[in-house]
Amino acid sequence: MDIEKLVHIADTLEKIVLRCFGPDGGQVLFVRDTGDIQITKDGCRILESLLLDHPAARLMVQSVSAHCRRSGDGAKSFIVLLAAMLRGVRAESRGRGPACRRWLAKGLARLEQEVLGPVMGRQLAPHCIQALSPCDGRLQLRAGPVAWVLEAYFAGKVGPTHTLLLRQLAWDYLGRLGGGQEERGLRLEADCFPGLLVTVPGLPIGSSRVLAGLPLSRGLALPCSQAQGPTLAVVVGTSLLPPLSQAGSTLRPEGPEGLSKARSWAQARLEETLSQLQALGVGLLLSGPRQPDCVLEQARNHGLSVVHCLPDQELALLRRLSGVEVPHCLTGLQPTDTLSASFIRPNPLVPHSQLLLGFPGLQGCQPHCLLVCAPTLGLAQQLRDALHGAFTLLRLLLPGTATLQEGCEGQGTGEWGREGEGQRTEELGREGGESTGRETERTGKESERQGRQRERQRKESGVQGTRELGRERERRTRGFGRQGQGTGDQEGQSDSQCTGECEIASERQGSGQCGKERQITGHLLKDSKGNETSELAAGKQGTAELLRMEEETKCTQATGEGERYPAGGPGAGQSACQLPAGSVLRTGGTFELLVHYYLQRVSGSLLQLNTRLACRIVLEALLSIPRHLQPWVDQPRGCLQAQAHLVASLRGHTIPPEAEGPLEVVVAKQHLLIAVLRCLRNLLNIDSIIPIHGKLRQNLHGDREDSD
């Protein structure tokens, strides 16, 4: 596929989402084919509302939707990063064919698997604020950081007008749903959505509230005073009136008297069933199918309230929360088959069509519903989806949800695996950091010896550019990715055979561009004698800050800087793939600047040429987020000064003090960057698009059979 076409599509989508990008962005108005008007700031909703014809555009939007379902946020940042990376790929592969793009796609895959995991998993940890705190042997959410996370999320999702209201509603709802434990409420909300989030159009947004009880979308078909207070309820899936004949059989009464006897038998069975329910103290009957009028009349005589025609989704949610199963036969009903209902009352906002059923939930949960009010149905649905996305985002703070790479998913071992079980505390994290530092020193010495041996082999083979890489490796004896050199060199040689002149031209062109990039972004290198280079002559203030932080971050090498990869390849070291649970950072491009800073420090030690080019593409794309969030960084040295100021304020290797300001979930940002890289690889690996007109062969065959 033509790279220019991909860039054009991404740029078009970027122009759309940039109108509402960031907390200060505006809203977009859509007019549907039906005439409905939609005003929204939700990036995922905006992209899904577009009528896209090009398959590549639909692939981009599908990737955005999949990421939002997993992380709850990041649709607009996804498009901004993807567009910047595609522009970088166009610059690196200009004048070359599809083989060069596939070669770059391999470099992106290697960068994701071998570099980004350790950089983000180990280097960012000291800079993060913890949103979890240990309490009674478990980790619980801290109200302060979570409130700032929710405020930043709602400001970018629906605007600042209703941010405080939605933040308070979300936190209050989680606390009540989980019985005082917001973590339990988050996990329960994931299983119960959308049954516990009810939209109420026609009311102002300020009328939204949290109410106790499970919402039922039907009113009382037969009210009774006995069911107003605490009572027992039973859930049935069939009619209480027994059928006169079984399925597949025919009833042949012997005249009118026989039919009358059959009806009398059915009435007697119904009377027996209702008497049994009354003896057990049952005062409420919850039914999926509609009950006949004769059943309602007999239930009135026995003092039973009836709610029927309940949807299957509500009955399934009731069974999920209470643990009560629907009995197949009411004959011989036991007290364990009943549900202890504390109340059954109308919904105060929708009194004629909805009910609230109160009962004790399983494992200490207390069923509550969140009523989302808005003047129109479309706006109410937007707020409901925004609240659900906020809960999805907060779940990424919990242990066991911070899986980053495919090689790390589903594995709960290692340092962060123990954290997923709720057993990791801050003290254990410090002990793990010390042991990791000792292991790093041992691995570094062994890797240095192997590096010198491979250097001699590369000199004998006469590979072009070996001397430059050797000097870089001597300056950075603790650089990333050298332990996987054995397999990487073989793959790099096969890549060079496939691309040929593409690599040589990229090497020549890349040297000048890399020097220019280091001058702009403040890349700090040292020669073999430890003397600083003169690449940072511009920007005296930013240079001074980075020089001071360079000295401070020398003692952070024990956290994983320059550590080489395990012999098992990507995913072999679990601690290199994940951040501590509950990690948050300040908004405004902090994550992108930190990743840019640490990724740039290891980019020079990457041995594979396509990996270095991929790293250069990612480095430039990361700066697009703070550029759009902070317009003043468009100045020549703005990025350098912003990065230097940020690193200096965070003190490199120390956890910053608690800050008053919007925060973002670091794991969600990790998922975003990885998802963008995978989408980019998919786009680069597409050679051509083949349109298919009409029905497929199997559909035509099926239609022919139907016509026969």
C-alpha positions as CSV (number, residue, x, y, z in Angstrom):
1,M,0.0,0.0,0.0
2,D,1.2,3.5,-0.8
3,I,2.7,5.2,2.2
4,E,1.5,8.6,1.0
5,K,-2.1,7.3,1.1
6,L,-1.7,6.0,4.7
7,V,-0.2,9.4,5.8
8,H,-3.0,11.3,4.1
9,I,-5.7,9.1,5.9
10,A,-4.0,9.5,9.2
11,D,-3.5,13.2,8.8
12,T,-7.2,13.6,8.0
13,L,-8.3,11.7,11.1
14,E,-5.8,13.7,13.1
15,K,-7.2,17.0,12.0
16,I,-10.7,15.8,13.2
17,V,-9.6,14.7,16.6
18,L,-7.3,17.7,17.2
19,R,-10.3,19.9,17.4
20,C,-11.2,18.4,20.8
21,F,-7.7,17.2,21.9
22,G,-6.7,17.8,25.5
23,P,-8.6,19.2,28.4
24,D,-9.0,22.6,26.7
25,G,-10.3,21.1,23.4
26,G,-13.7,21.9,22.0
27,Q,-16.6,19.6,21.0
28,V,-17.6,18.2,17.7
29,L,-21.2,18.4,16.3
30,F,-22.4,15.5,14.1
31,V,-25.6,15.2,12.1
32,R,-26.6,11.6,11.5
33,D,-28.5,10.4,8.4
34,T,-31.7,10.2,10.5
35,G,-31.4,13.9,11.4
36,D,-30.3,13.3,15.0
37,I,-27.7,15.8,16.3
38,Q,-24.8,14.6,18.4
39,I,-22.4,16.9,20.2
40,T,-19.5,15.1,21.8
41,K,-15.8,15.3,22.8
42,D,-15.3,11.5,23.0
43,G,-12.6,10.6,20.5
44,C,-13.8,7.0,20.1
45,R,-17.4,8.0,19.5
46,I,-16.3,10.6,17.0
47,L,-14.2,8.2,15.0
48,E,-16.9,5.5,15.1
49,S,-19.4,8.0,13.8
50,L,-17.4,8.7,10.6
51,L,-18.5,7.1,7.3
52,L,-15.2,5.7,6.1
53,D,-14.7,4.1,2.7
54,H,-11.0,3.3,2.6
55,P,-10.1,-0.1,4.3
56,A,-7.0,1.4,5.9
57,A,-9.1,4.1,7.6
58,R,-11.5,1.5,8.9
59,L,-8.6,-0.6,10.2
60,M,-7.3,2.4,12.1
61,V,-10.6,3.1,13.7
62,Q,-11.1,-0.6,14.6
63,S,-7.7,-0.5,16.3
64,V,-8.7,2.6,18.2
65,S,-12.0,0.9,19.3
66,A,-10.2,-2.2,20.5
67,H,-7.8,-0.2,22.5
68,C,-10.5,1.9,24.1
69,R,-12.4,-1.2,25.1
70,R,-9.3,-2.5,26.9
71,S,-8.1,0.7,28.5
72,G,-11.1,3.0,28.5
73,D,-9.3,6.0,27.0
74,G,-6.7,7.2,24.5
75,A,-8.6,7.4,21.2
76,K,-7.4,10.9,20.2
77,S,-3.8,10.2,21.4
78,F,-3.8,7.0,19.4
79,I,-4.5,8.9,16.1
80,V,-2.0,11.6,17.0
81,L,0.8,9.1,17.6
82,L,-0.1,7.0,14.6
83,A,-0.1,9.9,12.3
84,A,3.3,11.1,13.6
85,M,4.8,7.6,13.2
86,L,3.5,7.3,9.7
87,R,5.1,10.6,8.8
88,G,8.3,9.3,10.3
89,V,8.1,6.1,8.2
90,R,7.5,8.1,5.1
91,A,10.6,10.1,5.8
92,E,12.8,7.1,6.5
93,S,11.5,5.1,3.5
94,R,11.2,7.8,0.9
95,G,12.1,6.6,-2.6
96,R,12.1,2.9,-1.6
97,G,9.7,0.1,-2.1
98,P,7.5,-2.0,0.1
99,A,10.4,-4.2,1.2
100,C,11.9,-1.3,3.1
101,R,8.6,-0.8,5.0
102,R,8.4,-4.4,5.9
103,W,12.0,-4.1,7.1
104,L,11.0,-1.2,9.3
105,A,8.1,-3.2,10.6
106,K,10.5,-5.8,11.8
107,G,12.5,-3.1,13.6
108,L,9.3,-1.9,15.2
109,A,8.5,-5.4,16.4
110,R,12.0,-5.8,17.9
111,L,11.8,-2.4,19.5
112,E,8.5,-3.3,21.2
113,Q,9.6,-6.7,22.4
114,E,13.2,-5.9,23.5
115,V,13.5,-2.2,24.3
116,L,10.2,-0.6,25.3
117,G,9.3,-3.1,27.9
118,P,12.4,-2.6,30.0
119,V,12.5,1.1,29.5
120,M,9.0,1.7,30.6
121,G,8.8,-1.0,33.1
122,R,12.0,-0.1,35.0
123,Q,13.0,3.4,34.2
124,L,9.6,5.0,34.8
125,A,8.9,3.4,38.2
126,P,10.9,5.8,40.3
127,H,9.0,8.8,38.8
128,C,5.5,7.4,39.4
129,I,3.1,8.4,42.2
130,Q,1.4,5.4,43.8
131,A,-2.5,5.3,43.7
132,L,-2.5,2.1,45.9
133,S,-1.6,1.8,49.6
134,P,-1.4,-1.4,51.7
135,C,-4.2,-1.9,54.2
136,D,-4.9,-5.1,56.2
137,G,-2.8,-7.3,53.9
138,R,-4.3,-5.9,50.7
139,L,-3.9,-3.0,48.4
140,Q,-6.6,-0.3,48.3
141,L,-7.1,2.7,46.1
142,R,-6.1,6.1,47.5
143,A,-8.9,8.6,47.2
144,G,-6.6,11.6,46.4
145,P,-4.7,10.2,43.3
146,V,-7.9,8.5,42.0
147,A,-9.8,11.8,42.2
148,W,-7.2,13.5,40.1
149,V,-7.2,10.6,37.6
150,L,-10.9,10.9,37.3
151,E,-10.8,14.6,36.9
152,A,-8.3,14.5,34.1
153,Y,-10.2,11.7,32.4
154,F,-13.6,13.4,32.5
155,A,-12.1,16.8,31.4
156,G,-10.8,15.2,28.2
157,K,-13.9,13.1,27.7
158,V,-16.9,15.3,28.4
159,G,-15.4,18.7,29.2
160,P,-14.8,20.6,32.4
161,T,-18.4,21.6,33.0
162,H,-19.6,18.4,34.7
163,T,-16.2,17.0,35.7
164,L,-16.6,17.4,39.5
165,L,-20.1,15.9,39.5
166,L,-19.1,12.8,37.5
167,R,-16.0,12.4,39.6
168,Q,-18.0,12.4,42.8
169,L,-20.6,10.1,41.3
170,A,-18.1,7.5,40.1
171,W,-16.2,7.4,43.4
172,D,-19.4,7.2,45.5
173,Y,-20.8,4.5,43.3
174,L,-17.7,2.3,43.6
175,G,-17.6,2.6,47.4
176,R,-21.2,1.7,47.8
177,L,-21.2,-1.1,45.3
178,G,-18.1,-2.7,46.9
179,G,-19.3,-2.4,50.5
180,G,-16.7,0.2,51.3
181,Q,-14.0,-1.4,49.1
182,E,-13.6,0.4,45.8
183,E,-11.4,-2.4,44.3
184,R,-14.3,-4.9,44.8
185,G,-16.7,-2.4,43.2
186,L,-14.4,-2.0,40.2
187,R,-14.3,-5.8,39.5
188,L,-18.0,-6.1,40.1
189,E,-18.8,-3.3,37.7
190,A,-16.9,-5.0,34.9
191,D,-19.2,-8.0,35.2
192,C,-22.4,-6.1,35.7
193,F,-22.2,-3.4,33.0
194,P,-24.6,-2.1,31.7
195,G,-27.1,-3.5,34.1
196,L,-26.2,-1.2,37.0
197,L,-25.9,2.0,34.9
198,V,-29.3,3.3,34.0
199,T,-29.9,6.2,31.6
200,V,-32.7,8.6,32.4
201,P,-33.4,11.1,29.6
202,G,-35.4,14.2,30.1
203,L,-33.8,15.4,33.3
204,P,-30.8,17.7,34.0
205,I,-27.4,16.1,34.5
206,G,-27.4,17.3,38.1
207,S,-30.2,14.9,38.9
208,S,-27.9,11.9,38.5
209,R,-27.4,9.9,41.7
210,V,-26.5,6.6,43.2
211,L,-29.4,4.5,44.6
212,A,-29.4,1.3,46.6
213,G,-30.9,-1.8,44.9
214,L,-30.8,-3.6,41.6
215,P,-32.8,-1.8,38.9
216,L,-35.6,-3.8,37.3
217,S,-37.1,-2.5,34.0
218,R,-40.7,-3.6,35.0
219,G,-43.2,-2.3,37.4
220,L,-45.3,-4.3,39.9
221,A,-47.9,-6.3,38.0
222,L,-49.5,-7.1,41.4
223,P,-48.6,-4.9,44.3
224,C,-49.0,-6.1,47.9
225,S,-48.3,-4.4,51.2
226,Q,-46.4,-7.4,52.5
227,A,-43.5,-6.9,49.9
228,Q,-42.9,-3.3,50.9
229,G,-40.6,-4.3,53.8
230,P,-38.1,-7.1,54.2
231,T,-39.4,-10.3,52.7
232,L,-38.4,-13.4,50.8
233,A,-38.4,-13.5,47.0
234,V,-38.4,-16.4,44.6
235,V,-37.3,-16.4,41.0
236,V,-39.2,-18.5,38.5
237,G,-38.5,-19.2,34.8
238,T,-41.9,-20.7,33.9
239,S,-45.6,-20.1,34.4
240,L,-47.0,-21.2,37.8
241,L,-50.0,-22.6,36.0
242,P,-49.1,-26.1,34.9
243,P,-49.8,-27.0,31.3
244,L,-52.6,-29.3,30.5
245,S,-50.4,-31.3,28.1
246,Q,-46.7,-31.8,27.6
247,A,-44.8,-30.7,24.6
248,G,-45.2,-33.0,21.7
249,S,-48.5,-34.5,23.0
250,T,-52.2,-33.8,22.3
251,L,-54.9,-33.3,24.9
252,R,-58.1,-35.1,24.0
253,P,-60.7,-34.4,26.7
254,E,-63.8,-36.7,26.9
255,G,-66.4,-34.0,26.4
256,P,-66.9,-30.8,28.4
257,E,-66.6,-32.7,31.6
258,G,-63.1,-34.0,30.8
259,L,-61.9,-30.5,30.0
260,S,-63.4,-29.1,33.2
261,K,-61.6,-31.8,35.2
262,A,-58.3,-30.9,33.5
263,R,-58.7,-27.3,34.4
264,S,-59.6,-28.1,38.0
265,W,-56.5,-30.2,38.2
266,A,-54.4,-27.3,37.0
267,Q,-56.0,-24.9,39.5
268,A,-55.4,-27.4,42.3
269,R,-51.7,-27.6,41.4
270,L,-51.5,-23.8,41.3
271,E,-53.2,-23.5,44.7
272,E,-50.8,-26.1,46.1
273,T,-47.8,-24.2,44.8
274,L,-48.9,-20.8,46.1
275,S,-49.7,-22.3,49.5
276,Q,-46.2,-23.7,49.6
277,L,-44.7,-20.3,48.8
278,Q,-46.9,-18.7,51.5
279,A,-45.8,-21.3,54.1
280,L,-42.1,-20.5,53.3
281,G,-42.8,-16.8,53.9
282,V,-42.4,-15.7,50.3
283,G,-43.9,-12.3,49.6
284,L,-42.4,-11.5,46.1
285,L,-42.5,-13.5,42.9
286,L,-40.0,-12.5,40.2
287,S,-40.8,-14.1,36.8
288,G,-39.2,-14.1,33.4
289,P,-42.3,-15.1,31.4
290,R,-45.7,-13.4,31.8
291,Q,-48.0,-15.0,34.3
292,P,-51.6,-15.7,33.4
293,D,-54.4,-13.6,34.9
294,C,-55.6,-16.6,37.0
295,V,-52.1,-16.8,38.6
296,L,-52.2,-13.1,39.4
297,E,-55.7,-13.5,41.0
298,Q,-54.6,-16.5,43.1
299,A,-51.4,-14.7,44.1
300,R,-53.4,-11.7,45.3
301,N,-55.4,-14.0,47.6
302,H,-52.2,-15.4,49.1
303,G,-50.6,-12.0,49.6
304,L,-47.9,-12.2,46.9
305,S,-46.5,-9.4,44.9
306,V,-45.6,-10.3,41.3
307,V,-43.1,-8.8,38.9
308,H,-43.2,-10.6,35.5
309,C,-41.9,-10.1,32.0
310,L,-38.3,-9.5,33.3
311,P,-35.6,-9.7,30.6
312,D,-33.1,-12.6,30.7
313,Q,-30.2,-10.1,31.2
314,E,-31.7,-8.8,34.4
315,L,-32.4,-12.3,35.7
316,A,-28.9,-13.4,34.9
317,L,-27.5,-10.3,36.7
318,L,-29.8,-11.1,39.7
319,R,-28.4,-14.6,39.9
320,R,-24.8,-13.3,39.5
321,L,-25.2,-10.9,42.4
322,S,-27.2,-13.0,44.8
323,G,-26.1,-16.5,43.9
324,V,-29.7,-17.8,43.8
325,E,-30.5,-20.2,40.9
326,V,-33.9,-20.5,39.2
327,P,-35.6,-23.7,40.4
328,H,-36.7,-26.1,37.6
329,C,-39.7,-27.3,39.7
330,L,-41.4,-25.4,42.5
331,T,-42.5,-28.7,44.1
332,G,-40.4,-29.3,47.2
333,L,-39.0,-25.8,47.2
334,Q,-36.5,-25.2,50.0
335,P,-35.6,-22.0,51.9
336,T,-32.2,-22.0,50.3
337,D,-33.9,-21.4,47.0
338,T,-35.3,-18.1,48.1
339,L,-33.8,-14.6,48.1
340,S,-33.8,-12.4,51.2
341,A,-35.1,-9.1,49.8
342,S,-34.7,-6.0,52.0
343,F,-37.1,-3.9,50.0
344,I,-38.9,-3.6,46.6
345,R,-39.8,0.0,45.7
346,P,-40.3,2.2,42.6
347,N,-37.4,4.1,41.1
348,P,-37.9,7.7,42.3
349,L,-36.9,9.1,38.9
350,V,-39.0,6.6,36.9
351,P,-41.7,5.5,39.3
352,H,-44.1,3.9,36.9
353,S,-41.8,1.7,34.8
354,Q,-38.8,0.7,37.0
355,L,-38.3,-0.9,40.4
356,L,-35.4,-1.1,42.8
357,L,-34.8,-4.5,44.5
358,G,-32.6,-4.5,47.6
359,F,-30.8,-7.6,48.8
360,P,-27.4,-8.6,50.3
361,G,-24.9,-9.5,47.6
362,L,-22.2,-12.1,47.5
363,Q,-18.9,-11.5,49.2
364,G,-19.9,-8.3,50.9
365,C,-21.0,-6.4,47.9
366,Q,-24.1,-4.2,48.1
367,P,-26.1,-3.9,44.9
368,H,-26.4,-0.2,43.9
369,C,-27.3,1.4,40.6
370,L,-26.1,4.6,39.1
371,L,-28.8,6.7,37.4
372,V,-27.3,8.9,34.7
373,C,-29.6,11.8,33.8
374,A,-29.3,14.1,30.8
375,P,-31.7,16.2,28.7
376,T,-31.5,13.9,25.7
377,L,-31.0,10.2,25.4
378,G,-27.9,10.5,23.3
379,L,-26.2,12.7,25.9
380,A,-27.2,10.3,28.7
381,Q,-25.7,7.4,26.7
382,Q,-22.5,9.4,26.3
383,L,-22.2,10.0,30.0
384,R,-22.9,6.4,30.8
385,D,-20.2,5.2,28.4
386,A,-17.8,7.8,29.9
387,L,-18.4,6.5,33.4
388,H,-17.9,2.9,32.2
389,G,-14.6,4.0,30.5
390,A,-13.5,5.6,33.7
391,F,-14.1,2.4,35.6
392,T,-12.2,0.5,32.9
393,L,-9.3,2.9,33.3
394,L,-9.3,2.6,37.1
395,R,-9.1,-1.2,36.9
396,L,-5.7,-0.9,35.2
397,L,-4.5,0.4,38.6
398,L,-5.3,-2.8,40.3
399,P,-2.7,-5.7,40.6
400,G,-2.8,-8.3,37.9
401,T,-4.1,-6.0,35.1
402,A,-0.8,-4.4,34.0
403,T,0.1,-6.9,31.3
404,L,1.9,-5.0,28.6
405,Q,3.4,-7.4,26.0
406,E,2.1,-10.5,24.4
407,G,5.1,-12.4,25.8
408,C,4.1,-11.3,29.3
409,E,0.4,-11.8,29.3
410,G,-1.1,-14.5,31.3
411,Q,2.0,-15.1,33.4
412,G,1.8,-14.2,37.1
413,T,5.3,-15.1,38.1
414,G,8.2,-12.9,39.0
415,E,8.3,-9.8,41.0
416,W,5.2,-8.2,39.5
417,G,3.3,-11.5,39.5
418,R,3.6,-11.5,43.3
419,E,2.3,-8.0,43.2
420,G,-0.7,-9.2,41.2
421,E,-1.6,-11.5,44.1
422,G,-1.7,-8.4,46.4
423,Q,1.5,-9.4,48.3
424,R,3.9,-6.7,47.1
425,T,4.5,-3.7,49.3
426,E,6.8,-0.7,49.0
427,E,9.5,-2.5,51.1
428,L,9.4,-5.6,48.9
429,G,9.8,-3.3,45.9
430,R,12.9,-1.7,47.3
431,E,14.3,-5.2,48.1
432,G,13.5,-6.3,44.6
433,G,15.3,-3.2,43.2
434,E,18.5,-4.0,45.2
435,S,18.5,-7.6,44.0
436,T,17.9,-6.5,40.4
437,G,20.9,-4.2,40.7
438,R,23.2,-6.9,41.8
439,E,22.0,-9.2,39.1
440,T,22.5,-6.3,36.6
441,E,26.2,-5.9,37.6
442,R,26.9,-9.6,37.1
443,T,25.0,-9.7,33.8
444,G,26.8,-6.5,32.6
445,K,30.3,-8.0,33.1
446,E,29.3,-11.2,31.3
447,S,27.7,-9.3,28.5
448,E,30.7,-7.0,28.1
449,R,32.9,-10.1,27.6
450,Q,30.5,-11.5,25.1
451,G,30.4,-8.2,23.3
452,R,34.1,-8.0,22.9
453,Q,34.1,-11.5,21.4
454,R,31.4,-10.7,19.0
455,E,33.2,-7.5,18.1
456,R,36.2,-9.5,16.9
457,Q,34.0,-11.7,14.9
458,R,32.3,-8.8,13.2
459,K,35.7,-7.2,12.4
460,E,36.8,-10.4,10.7
461,S,33.6,-10.6,8.6
462,G,34.2,-7.0,7.5
463,V,30.7,-5.7,8.2
464,Q,30.4,-2.0,7.4
465,G,30.1,0.4,10.3
466,T,31.5,-2.0,12.9
467,R,34.0,0.4,14.3
468,E,31.4,3.0,15.0
469,L,29.2,0.5,16.8
470,G,32.2,-0.8,18.7
471,R,33.1,2.7,20.1
472,E,29.4,3.3,21.0
473,R,29.4,-0.1,22.8
474,E,32.5,0.9,24.8
475,R,30.9,4.1,25.9
476,R,27.7,2.3,26.8
477,T,28.7,-1.0,28.3
478,R,25.4,-1.3,29.9
479,G,23.3,-0.6,26.8
480,F,20.0,-2.4,26.0
481,G,19.6,-5.4,23.8
482,R,23.1,-6.8,23.6
483,Q,22.4,-10.1,25.2
484,G,20.0,-11.0,22.4
485,Q,22.8,-10.2,19.9
486,G,23.3,-13.8,18.9
487,T,19.9,-14.2,17.3
488,G,19.7,-10.5,16.4
489,D,22.8,-10.5,14.2
490,Q,21.5,-13.4,12.2
491,E,18.2,-11.7,11.6
492,G,20.0,-8.4,10.8
493,Q,22.1,-10.2,8.2
494,S,19.1,-11.7,6.6
495,D,17.4,-8.3,6.6
496,S,20.4,-6.7,5.0
497,Q,20.4,-9.3,2.3
498,C,16.8,-8.5,1.6
499,T,17.1,-4.7,1.6
500,G,20.6,-4.3,0.2
501,E,21.2,-0.7,-0.7
502,C,18.3,0.4,1.4
503,E,20.2,-0.2,4.6
504,I,23.4,1.6,3.4
505,A,21.5,4.6,2.2
506,S,19.5,4.7,5.4
507,E,22.7,4.5,7.4
508,R,24.3,7.4,5.6
509,Q,21.1,9.5,5.7
510,G,20.4,8.5,9.3
511,S,23.7,9.7,10.7
512,G,23.0,13.3,9.9
513,Q,19.4,13.2,11.0
514,C,20.3,11.5,14.2
515,G,22.9,14.2,15.0
516,K,20.3,16.9,14.3
517,E,17.7,15.1,16.5
518,R,20.1,14.8,19.3
519,Q,20.9,18.5,19.1
520,I,17.2,19.3,19.3
521,T,16.1,16.9,22.0
522,G,19.2,17.0,24.2
523,H,20.7,13.6,23.7
524,L,23.7,13.4,26.0
525,L,26.6,11.2,25.1
526,K,30.1,10.6,26.5
527,D,33.2,9.4,24.8
528,S,35.3,6.5,25.9
529,K,37.2,8.7,28.4
530,G,34.1,10.1,30.0
531,N,34.3,13.6,28.5
532,E,31.1,15.2,27.4
533,T,30.5,15.9,23.8
534,S,29.6,19.3,22.4
535,E,26.3,18.3,20.9
536,L,24.4,20.3,23.4
537,A,26.0,23.7,22.7
538,A,22.6,25.2,22.2
539,G,20.2,25.7,25.0
540,K,22.4,26.5,28.0
541,Q,19.6,26.2,30.6
542,G,18.4,22.8,29.3
543,T,22.0,21.6,28.9
544,A,22.8,22.5,32.5
545,E,19.8,20.7,33.8
546,L,20.5,17.5,31.8
547,L,24.1,17.5,32.9
548,R,23.1,17.7,36.5
549,M,20.6,14.9,36.0
550,E,23.1,12.8,34.2
551,E,25.2,12.8,37.4
552,E,22.2,12.0,39.6
553,T,20.9,9.2,37.4
554,K,24.2,7.3,37.6
555,C,23.0,5.8,40.9
556,T,19.7,4.7,39.2
557,Q,21.4,2.0,37.1
558,A,20.3,-0.6,39.7
559,T,16.8,0.0,38.6
560,G,17.5,-1.5,35.2
561,E,19.2,1.2,33.1
562,G,21.5,-0.4,30.6
563,E,20.5,-3.9,31.8
564,R,20.7,-6.5,29.1
565,Y,17.9,-8.8,28.2
566,P,17.5,-12.3,29.6
567,A,18.8,-15.2,27.6
568,G,15.2,-16.5,27.0
569,G,14.5,-13.5,24.8
570,P,11.5,-11.1,25.0
571,G,9.2,-11.9,27.8
572,A,11.7,-14.0,29.7
573,G,12.1,-11.4,32.5
574,Q,8.7,-10.5,33.8
575,S,10.0,-7.6,35.9
576,A,11.1,-5.9,32.7
577,C,7.7,-5.9,31.2
578,Q,5.5,-4.4,33.8
579,L,5.3,-1.4,36.1
580,P,4.2,-1.5,39.7
581,A,0.4,-1.6,40.1
582,G,-1.2,1.8,40.8
583,S,1.4,3.9,39.0
584,V,0.2,7.3,37.9
585,L,2.0,10.4,36.4
586,R,1.1,14.0,35.9
587,T,-0.7,14.8,32.7
588,G,0.5,17.2,30.0
589,G,3.0,15.0,28.2
590,T,4.9,13.8,31.3
591,F,4.8,10.2,30.2
592,E,5.9,10.9,26.6
593,L,8.8,13.1,27.7
594,L,10.1,10.6,30.2
595,V,9.9,7.7,27.7
596,H,11.6,9.9,25.1
597,Y,14.4,10.8,27.6
598,Y,15.1,7.2,28.6
599,L,14.5,5.7,25.1
600,Q,16.9,8.2,23.6
601,R,19.6,7.3,26.1
602,V,19.6,3.6,24.9
603,S,19.0,4.2,21.2
604,G,22.7,4.5,20.4
605,S,23.4,1.1,21.8
606,L,20.9,-0.7,19.5
607,L,22.8,-3.0,17.1
608,Q,20.2,-3.6,14.4
609,L,19.8,-0.7,11.9
610,N,16.1,-1.1,11.5
611,T,15.6,-1.1,15.2
612,R,17.5,2.2,15.5
613,L,15.4,3.7,12.7
614,A,12.2,2.5,14.4
615,C,13.5,4.0,17.7
616,R,14.1,7.3,15.9
617,I,10.5,7.2,14.5
618,V,9.0,6.6,17.9
619,L,11.2,9.3,19.5
620,E,9.9,11.9,17.2
621,A,6.3,10.7,17.4
622,L,6.3,10.9,21.2
623,L,7.0,14.6,21.2
624,S,3.8,15.2,19.2
625,I,1.7,14.7,22.3
626,P,3.3,17.5,24.4
627,R,3.5,19.7,21.3
628,H,-0.3,19.6,21.0
629,L,-1.0,19.8,24.7
630,Q,1.5,22.7,25.2
631,P,1.8,24.9,22.2
632,W,4.9,26.7,23.5
633,V,7.0,23.6,22.9
634,D,7.0,24.3,19.2
635,Q,10.0,26.6,19.8
636,P,13.3,25.1,18.7
637,R,14.6,24.3,22.1
638,G,11.3,23.9,23.8
639,C,11.3,20.1,23.9
640,L,14.8,20.1,25.4
641,Q,13.9,22.6,28.1
642,A,10.6,20.9,29.0
643,Q,12.4,17.5,29.3
644,A,15.2,18.9,31.3
645,H,12.9,20.7,33.7
646,L,10.7,17.6,34.1
647,V,13.6,15.3,34.9
648,A,15.1,17.8,37.3
649,S,11.8,18.3,39.1
650,L,11.3,14.5,39.5
651,R,14.9,14.1,40.7
652,G,15.6,11.1,38.5
653,H,15.6,8.2,40.8
654,T,13.4,9.4,43.7
655,I,9.6,9.1,43.9
656,P,8.2,12.7,43.7
657,P,6.1,14.1,46.5
658,E,2.3,14.1,46.2
659,A,1.2,16.7,43.7
660,E,-2.0,18.6,43.4
661,G,-3.0,18.3,39.8
662,P,-4.5,16.0,37.1
663,L,-2.9,12.5,36.8
664,E,-3.0,9.7,34.2
665,V,-2.6,6.0,34.6
666,V,0.8,4.9,33.3
667,V,-0.3,1.4,32.4
668,A,-3.0,2.9,30.1
669,K,-0.3,5.0,28.4
670,Q,1.8,1.8,27.9
671,H,-1.1,0.0,26.3
672,L,-1.6,3.0,24.1
673,L,2.0,3.1,22.8
674,I,2.1,-0.7,22.2
675,A,-1.3,-0.6,20.5
676,V,-0.2,2.2,18.1
677,L,3.0,0.2,17.3
678,R,1.1,-2.9,16.5
679,C,-1.4,-1.0,14.3
680,L,1.5,0.6,12.5
681,R,3.1,-2.7,11.8
682,N,-0.2,-4.1,10.4
683,L,-0.4,-1.1,8.1
684,L,3.2,-1.4,6.9
685,N,2.8,-5.1,6.2
686,I,-0.2,-4.6,3.8
687,D,1.0,-4.9,0.2
688,S,-2.3,-4.3,-1.6
689,I,-6.0,-4.1,-1.1
690,I,-8.2,-6.3,-3.2
691,P,-11.9,-5.1,-3.4
692,I,-14.6,-7.8,-3.6
693,H,-17.8,-6.8,-5.3
694,G,-21.0,-8.7,-4.7
695,K,-21.6,-11.7,-2.5
696,L,-19.0,-14.3,-1.6
697,R,-19.0,-17.7,-3.2
698,Q,-20.3,-19.5,-0.1
699,N,-23.1,-17.0,0.3
700,L,-24.1,-17.5,-3.3
701,H,-24.0,-21.2,-2.8
702,G,-26.3,-20.9,0.3
703,D,-28.7,-18.7,-1.6
704,R,-28.9,-21.3,-4.4
705,E,-29.8,-24.0,-1.9
706,D,-32.5,-21.8,-0.4
707,S,-34.0,-21.2,-3.8
708,D,-34.0,-24.9,-4.6
